[in-house]
Amino acid sequence: MEEEQECIMHYSRSHKMLLVGKGDFSFSACLARAFGSAKNMVSTSLDCRKTLMVKHPTAKANFEELEKLSCTILHEVDCHTMNNHPFLKSTTFDRIIFNFPHAGFHYRHEHEQEQIICLPRLHQKVVKGFFRSARDMLTTNDEAHVTHKTSHPVNKWEVEKLANEAGLCLAKEVEFQIQDYPGYHNKRGDGNRSDESFPVGMCSTFKFILHIQTIPACTSLDAVACMWLDRYDPIWKPKLRKTRSKHIFKEYFEI
Ligand SMILES: C[S@@+](CC[C@H](N)C(=O)[O-])C[C@H]1O[C@@H](n2cnc3c(N)ncnc32)[C@H](O)[C@@H]1O
């Protein structure tokens, strides 16, 4: 039996996680396998199960593994409206994750040739819808993660700007390496090659947090201070984890 891990990259077995826009569910299965449990995990796809099984035959084995590890699997979850989904409504998550958001492929027939047309605005709409909905499912220490390519043309989507417009701000960008997630097969997810992987190339995980103005007014100054110090100050981080001192803000600034 494989040894269970507490963490894999940015994700810990204690995190309450919502995974969105899944392809063959291999990313969720990778995390669940590493943690030896998926009881804190809700993993979702836009497609219904029947369509998904046609698009990604390998999903079956991943469902079986995830279900054995107590993962909640939901289908037909649209990232624009997930905050109003009957099962997810009024729930918050430590991590909300969307890997390689994409609106699908659109085709044009020209001179008897089929061409894929690039519609960045449609992809931006998916990403912005995700941020808007995720914003309502996060509290002060929580993060929404989007992993996407940082090369042309995806770098033109202005993901950070879309997040800002939705009330989130970038906390950190971390280079993404697919080999950090054993068993994960990123999928095109649409068109007649939906089950194929695509080369990830230059790629990052972008971690977003609630913009300071989006944090509910009832949040105390100490809680906000803790959040920022926890995130940005490596010396205070271990101390904060231990004490979560009520007067941390005062102590830190020696006031
Ligand atoms: C390039 S695929 C990536 C699939 C998967 N996340 C992966 O990493 O293998 C893009 C995915 O975005 C999903 N998607 C597109 N629009 C969506 C929406 N409005 N809500 C949820 N998922 C969506 C598609 O169903 C598709 O699976």
The ligand as an SDF file (V2000), in Angstrom:
LIG
                    3D

 27 29  0  0  0  0  0  0  0  0999 V2000
   -9.2740   22.1690  -21.5450 C   0  0  0  0  0  0  0  0  0  0  0  0
  -10.5230   21.2880  -20.6730 S   0  0  0  0  0  0  0  0  0  0  0  0
   -9.6910   20.9380  -19.1400 C   0  0  0  0  0  0  0  0  0  0  0  0
  -10.3200   19.7950  -18.4250 C   0  0  0  0  0  0  0  0  0  0  0  0
   -9.7190   19.4910  -17.0520 C   0  0  0  0  0  0  0  0  0  0  0  0
   -9.8680   20.6010  -16.1370 N   0  0  0  0  0  0  0  0  0  0  0  0
   -8.2860   19.0740  -17.1620 C   0  0  0  0  0  0  0  0  0  0  0  0
   -7.4160   19.7500  -16.6220 O   0  0  0  0  0  0  0  0  0  0  0  0
   -8.0250   18.0340  -17.7790 O   0  0  0  0  0  0  0  0  0  0  0  0
  -11.6480   22.6050  -20.2320 C   0  0  0  0  0  0  0  0  0  0  0  0
  -12.7900   22.1370  -19.3500 C   0  0  0  0  0  0  0  0  0  0  0  0
  -13.5550   23.2680  -18.9630 O   0  0  0  0  0  0  0  0  0  0  0  0
  -14.8710   22.8210  -18.7760 C   0  0  0  0  0  0  0  0  0  0  0  0
  -15.7910   23.9660  -18.8230 N   0  0  0  0  0  0  0  0  0  0  0  0
  -16.0230   24.8110  -19.8480 C   0  0  0  0  0  0  0  0  0  0  0  0
  -16.9770   25.7110  -19.5210 N   0  0  0  0  0  0  0  0  0  0  0  0
  -17.3370   25.4260  -18.2330 C   0  0  0  0  0  0  0  0  0  0  0  0
  -18.2880   25.9720  -17.3370 C   0  0  0  0  0  0  0  0  0  0  0  0
  -19.0510   27.0060  -17.6650 N   0  0  0  0  0  0  0  0  0  0  0  0
  -18.4080   25.4180  -16.1020 N   0  0  0  0  0  0  0  0  0  0  0  0
  -17.6430   24.3560  -15.7330 C   0  0  0  0  0  0  0  0  0  0  0  0
  -16.7280   23.7900  -16.5580 N   0  0  0  0  0  0  0  0  0  0  0  0
  -16.5880   24.3150  -17.7880 C   0  0  0  0  0  0  0  0  0  0  0  0
  -15.1130   21.8470  -19.9080 C   0  0  0  0  0  0  0  0  0  0  0  0
  -16.1520   20.9500  -19.6110 O   0  0  0  0  0  0  0  0  0  0  0  0
  -13.7510   21.1570  -20.0170 C   0  0  0  0  0  0  0  0  0  0  0  0
  -13.7430   19.9490  -19.3210 O   0  0  0  0  0  0  0  0  0  0  0  0
  1  2  1  0
  2  3  1  0
  2 10  1  0
  3  4  1  0
  4  5  1  0
  5  6  1  0
  5  7  1  0
  7  8  2  0
  7  9  1  0
 10 11  1  0
 11 12  1  0
 11 26  1  0
 12 13  1  0
 13 14  1  0
 13 24  1  0
 14 15  1  0
 14 23  1  0
 15 16  2  0
 16 17  1  0
 17 18  1  0
 17 23  2  0
 18 19  1  0
 18 20  2  0
 20 21  1  0
 21 22  2  0
 22 23  1  0
 24 25  1  0
 24 26  1  0
 26 27  1  0
M  CHG  2   2   1   9  -1
M  END
$$$$
